[in-house]
Amino acid sequence: MKKKEKNWIVRTLVQICLGLTCMTAVANAATPFGLNLDAPVWCMGENDLGECVVFLGDENTCANVAPCLPGQLSQVFVPVSTGQLVWCYGLGSNDECRLFLGTEDSCANVSPCIFQISVLASPDHFRFYEVKRVEAHFKVGLKDQFAPGVVSAQLRGITHFGNPSRKSHAGFETEIKRPDDHLTWYELEQTAPEPRRTVRFRNQFGQHSVDTRTARSLLVPTQKTSHDGSSFPERLDHYKCYQVIRINTAPALPLVLLGDQFGSQDNVSLTGPRFFCQPAVKHREGHEAKPIVDEKTHYAVYLATQEPRELEITTRDQFGERELSVTRTSFLAVPSVKQSFEEHDD
């Protein structure tokens, strides 16, 4: 969360539906959008992706959230037709428990659900390690948000492996949420050319505008079987990664501290981004295509300070089991929100 000392006075009608029980309260808050109910305390502000969301917190977390306006909320499923903010809690269109804005009528028609904090979940960072190349030859079809149809491609080899990573910078720390999520980096060859695209996105570091061209890799959900007690990441998407050929605007990148299942590294410098990755549906003959779970999360991939890190691991993905030899640190993939893109004819 971004830290920003700014107090807002909030007076609003809050309606929280937990299961079949609803309560309403008028809240006066002198903390940034913190609704000081006895329990729970709802905060509204920017998350680490720069999105305006509502989440559970305490007075301290609410006070350290960068404020945002209700009209910027990312978790709005029903338009507001009254002058009051009416919060509804129930099943969203994706069958997950969500808190969202609505009217009294729309709140009454929401299916109740067991209380959980789904709005707090945010995607992990991934720290990629270079591995000794493993040859691979698989034909796939890929469909993402850049093109309406399925594009044929060939996977040519494994070059990197990604762990979920803890990241700290400027006093802020992002913890690992799903330790079983891993990604294997396959080199990608695509027959059809890609147009130049200008992509605008935002992440923890700030606002970016980059130009992309060729699709270079496919990130594939993977189980690290050499890690005791691991399981396959069923809810992790595939990501199709495009090479960044020009950086139009980008913020200054801080030194970061990274930590994952292979160890920690401090004072890591970042350059780039070098790639922009977006969720993709992978088609493969004889296999059922897996729909995208999270259409909003994209990844900006930055080159990170490289240092030797030699170890042997075993993995399993949809293409089989592998023995990989890790050689050194390489990239950091940072969760990002794509705001827009524009295709060019050149």
C-alpha positions in Angstrom: 0.0 0.0 0.0 1.1 3.5 -0.7 1.7 5.7 2.3 0.2 9.2 2.1 -0.7 11.4 5.1 -3.9 13.0 4.2 -7.1 12.9 6.2 -10.5 12.7 4.7 -13.9 13.2 6.4 -16.3 10.5 5.3 -19.9 10.5 6.1 -21.8 7.8 4.3 -24.3 5.1 4.6 -22.6 1.7 4.8 -24.6 -1.5 4.2 -22.7 -4.7 4.8 -24.4 -8.0 4.0 -22.7 -10.9 5.7 -24.5 -14.1 4.8 -28.2 -13.5 5.5 -27.5 -10.8 8.1 -27.3 -7.1 7.0 -26.4 -4.1 9.2 -26.3 -0.5 8.4 -24.4 2.3 10.1 -23.5 5.9 9.6 -19.8 6.3 9.9 -17.8 9.5 10.6 -14.2 8.9 9.8 -11.2 11.1 10.2 -8.8 8.6 8.7 -8.4 8.2 4.9 -11.7 6.5 4.0 -11.4 4.2 7.1 -14.9 3.4 8.3 -14.5 3.2 12.1 -17.1 0.6 12.8 -16.5 -1.6 15.9 -15.9 -4.6 13.7 -14.9 -4.8 10.9 -13.1 -1.7 9.8 -13.5 -1.1 6.0 -10.8 0.9 4.3 -11.1 2.4 0.8 -7.9 3.4 -1.1 -5.3 2.4 -3.6 -3.9 -1.1 -3.4 -0.3 -2.0 -4.5 -1.4 -2.1 -8.2 -2.8 1.4 -8.0 -6.4 0.2 -8.1 -9.1 1.8 -5.9 -10.6 -1.0 -3.8 -12.3 -1.6 -0.5 -10.7 -4.0 1.9 -10.7 -4.9 5.6 -8.1 -3.3 7.8 -7.5 -1.6 11.1 -7.0 2.1 11.9 -3.2 1.9 11.2 -3.6 0.3 7.8 -6.4 2.7 6.8 -4.3 5.7 7.9 -1.4 4.5 5.6 -3.5 4.1 2.4 -3.3 6.5 -0.4 -6.9 7.9 -0.8 -9.0 7.5 -3.9 -12.4 8.6 -5.0 -15.5 6.3 -5.0 -16.0 6.9 -8.7 -12.6 5.2 -9.3 -13.4 2.0 -7.6 -12.3 -1.1 -9.4 -14.7 -3.4 -7.6 -17.9 -1.7 -8.8 -20.3 -4.2 -10.3 -23.6 -2.2 -10.0 -24.0 1.5 -10.9 -24.9 3.8 -8.1 -28.2 5.5 -8.7 -28.6 7.3 -5.4 -26.6 10.0 -3.7 -25.6 7.6 -0.9 -23.0 4.9 -1.0 -24.6 1.6 -0.4 -22.2 -1.3 0.0 -23.5 -4.8 -0.8 -21.8 -8.0 0.2 -22.5 -11.3 -1.7 -21.7 -13.4 -4.7 -20.3 -11.5 -7.7 -20.6 -12.5 -11.3 -17.5 -14.8 -11.0 -19.0 -16.6 -8.0 -16.6 -15.0 -5.5 -17.6 -13.2 -2.3 -17.2 -9.5 -3.1 -18.0 -6.1 -1.6 -19.4 -3.7 -4.2 -21.5 -0.6 -4.7 -25.2 -0.9 -5.5 -28.7 0.2 -4.8 -31.1 -1.1 -2.1 -32.9 -3.2 -4.8 -29.7 -4.6 -6.3 -28.4 -5.5 -2.8 -31.6 -7.3 -2.0 -31.1 -9.5 -5.1 -27.5 -10.5 -4.4 -27.0 -14.1 -3.4 -25.5 -14.3 0.1 -22.1 -16.0 0.7 -19.9 -17.0 3.6 -17.8 -14.0 4.7 -14.3 -13.9 3.3 -11.8 -11.2 2.3 -11.5 -11.8 -1.4 -10.9 -8.1 -2.1 -7.7 -8.3 -0.2 -6.0 -10.8 -2.5 -3.4 -9.4 -4.8 -1.2 -11.3 -7.2 2.4 -12.4 -6.3 5.6 -11.0 -7.8 7.8 -13.6 -9.5 11.5 -13.8 -9.3 12.9 -15.6 -12.4 16.1 -17.6 -12.5 18.1 -18.5 -15.5 18.4 -22.3 -16.0 20.5 -24.4 -18.3 18.5 -24.6 -21.5 16.2 -27.6 -21.8 15.1 -28.3 -25.4 11.3 -28.5 -25.9 9.2 -28.8 -29.1 5.5 -28.3 -28.6 2.9 -26.8 -30.9 0.3 -24.6 -29.2 -2.4 -22.0 -30.1 -2.6 -18.9 -28.0 -5.3 -16.3 -27.5 -5.0 -13.2 -25.5 -6.4 -9.7 -25.3 -4.4 -8.3 -28.2 -6.0 -10.5 -30.8 -9.5 -11.9 -31.3 -8.4 -15.2 -32.7 -6.1 -18.1 -31.8 -2.4 -17.6 -33.0 -0.3 -20.7 -33.8 3.1 -20.9 -32.1 5.9 -23.2 -31.2 7.6 -23.7 -27.8 11.3 -24.2 -28.4 13.0 -24.5 -25.0 13.0 -23.8 -21.3 15.3 -20.9 -20.3 14.0 -19.6 -16.9 12.1 -20.6 -13.9 10.0 -18.3 -11.6 9.4 -18.5 -7.9 6.8 -16.3 -6.1 8.8 -13.6 -4.3 8.6 -11.3 -1.4 9.6 -7.7 -2.4 10.5 -4.8 -0.2 11.4 -1.2 -1.1 11.1 2.2 0.6 9.7 0.6 3.8 6.9 -1.3 2.1 6.9 -5.1 1.9 4.8 -7.3 -0.3 4.5 -10.9 1.1 4.1 -14.1 -0.9 0.4 -15.1 -1.0 0.5 -18.4 -2.9 3.8 -20.2 -2.3 2.8 -23.1 -4.6 2.5 -20.8 -7.7 5.5 -21.2 -10.0 6.1 -20.4 -13.7 8.3 -22.0 -16.3 9.6 -19.7 -19.1 9.4 -21.3 -22.5 10.9 -19.6 -25.6 8.2 -18.9 -28.1 8.3 -18.8 -31.9 5.3 -17.4 -33.7 4.8 -17.5 -37.5 2.3 -14.6 -37.7 4.0 -11.2 -37.2 2.8 -8.9 -34.4 2.1 -5.2 -35.0 3.8 -2.5 -32.9 1.6 -1.7 -30.0 1.7 1.2 -27.5 0.7 -0.2 -24.1 -0.1 1.9 -21.1 0.0 0.2 -17.7 0.5 0.9 -14.0 2.0 -1.0 -11.2 3.6 -0.3 -7.7 6.4 1.7 -9.3 4.0 4.0 -11.2 2.7 4.8 -14.7 4.3 3.3 -17.8 4.0 3.6 -21.5 5.9 1.1 -23.7 5.9 -0.1 -27.3 5.9 -3.9 -27.8 6.4 -6.1 -30.9 7.3 -9.7 -31.0 5.9 -12.4 -28.6 9.0 -14.0 -27.1 7.9 -16.4 -24.4 5.1 -18.2 -22.7 5.0 -18.5 -18.9 3.4 -21.8 -18.0 2.0 -22.7 -14.5 4.3 -25.2 -12.8 4.5 -27.3 -9.7 8.0 -27.4 -8.1 8.0 -31.1 -7.1 11.4 -30.9 -5.3 9.7 -28.6 -2.8 8.1 -30.8 0.0 4.3 -30.5 0.2 3.9 -28.6 -3.0 0.8 -28.8 -5.2 0.0 -27.8 -8.8 -1.2 -24.2 -9.1 -4.6 -24.8 -10.6 -5.7 -21.1 -10.5 -2.5 -19.6 -12.0 -2.9 -18.4 -15.6 -0.6 -18.8 -18.6 1.1 -15.5 -19.7 2.2 -14.6 -23.2 5.2 -12.2 -23.1 5.9 -9.5 -25.6 9.3 -7.9 -26.0 9.4 -4.2 -25.2 11.1 -2.4 -28.0 10.8 1.2 -26.7 10.0 2.7 -23.3 8.0 5.9 -23.8 7.5 6.9 -20.2 8.5 5.1 -17.0 9.1 6.0 -13.4 12.5 5.9 -11.7 12.9 2.4 -10.3 14.0 1.9 -6.7 16.5 -0.6 -5.2 14.5 -3.5 -3.9 15.0 -6.5 -1.6 13.8 -9.8 -2.9 13.2 -13.1 -1.0 11.9 -16.5 -2.2 12.4 -20.2 -1.7 15.9 -20.0 -3.2 17.1 -17.2 -0.9 17.3 -13.4 -0.5 19.0 -10.6 -2.3 19.2 -7.0 -1.2 20.0 -3.8 -3.1 18.6 -5.3 -6.3 18.6 -2.7 -9.2 16.0 -3.0 -11.9 16.0 -1.9 -15.5 13.3 -1.9 -18.1 10.7 -3.3 -18.4 12.1 -5.7 -20.9 8.8 -7.7 -21.5 5.1 -7.1 -21.0 3.1 -10.3 -20.3 -0.7 -10.7 -20.4 -2.9 -13.7 -19.5 -3.5 -16.1 -22.4 -5.6 -19.2 -23.2 -3.4 -22.0 -24.3 -4.8 -24.5 -26.9 -3.1 -27.8 -27.5 -4.3 -30.7 -29.6 -5.8 -33.4 -27.4 -6.0 -31.2 -24.4 -8.8 -29.0 -23.1 -8.1 -25.3 -23.1 -8.1 -23.7 -19.7 -10.0 -20.4 -19.5 -8.3 -17.4 -18.0 -8.8 -17.1 -14.3 -7.7 -13.5 -13.8 -8.1 -11.3 -16.8 -6.9 -8.1 -15.0 -3.5 -9.1 -13.8 -0.6 -8.6 -16.2 3.1 -8.6 -15.6 5.9 -6.2 -16.4 9.2 -8.0 -16.4 12.3 -6.1 -15.4 15.9 -7.1 -15.6 17.2 -7.5 -12.1 20.8 -7.5 -10.7 22.2 -10.9 -11.6 24.1 -13.1 -9.1 25.1 -16.7 -9.2 22.6 -19.2 -7.6 23.3 -22.8 -8.5 20.9 -25.6 -7.5 19.0 -28.5 -9.0 15.2 -28.7 -8.9 12.5 -30.9 -10.3 9.2 -29.6 -11.8 6.0 -30.6 -13.4 3.8 -28.7 -15.9 1.3 -29.5 -18.6 4.1 -30.6 -20.9 5.7 -33.1 -18.5 8.3 -33.5 -15.7 11.7 -31.7 -15.8 15.0 -31.6 -14.0 16.2 -28.0 -14.1 19.7 -26.6 -13.3 19.4 -23.1 -11.9 22.4 -20.9 -12.6 21.7 -17.3 -11.6 19.1 -14.7 -10.8 17.6 -12.9 -13.8 14.2 -11.1 -13.9 11.5 -9.7 -11.6 7.9 -9.9 -12.9 5.8 -7.2 -11.2 1.9 -7.4 -11.2 0.5 -4.6 -13.4 -2.8 -3.3 -14.6 -3.1 -2.7 -18.4 -5.0 0.5 -19.0 -5.0 0.7 -22.8 -3.2 -0.3 -25.9 -3.1 1.0 -29.5 -1.9 -0.8 -32.6 0.2 0.8 -35.3 0.6 0.0 -39.0 4.4 0.4 -39.2 
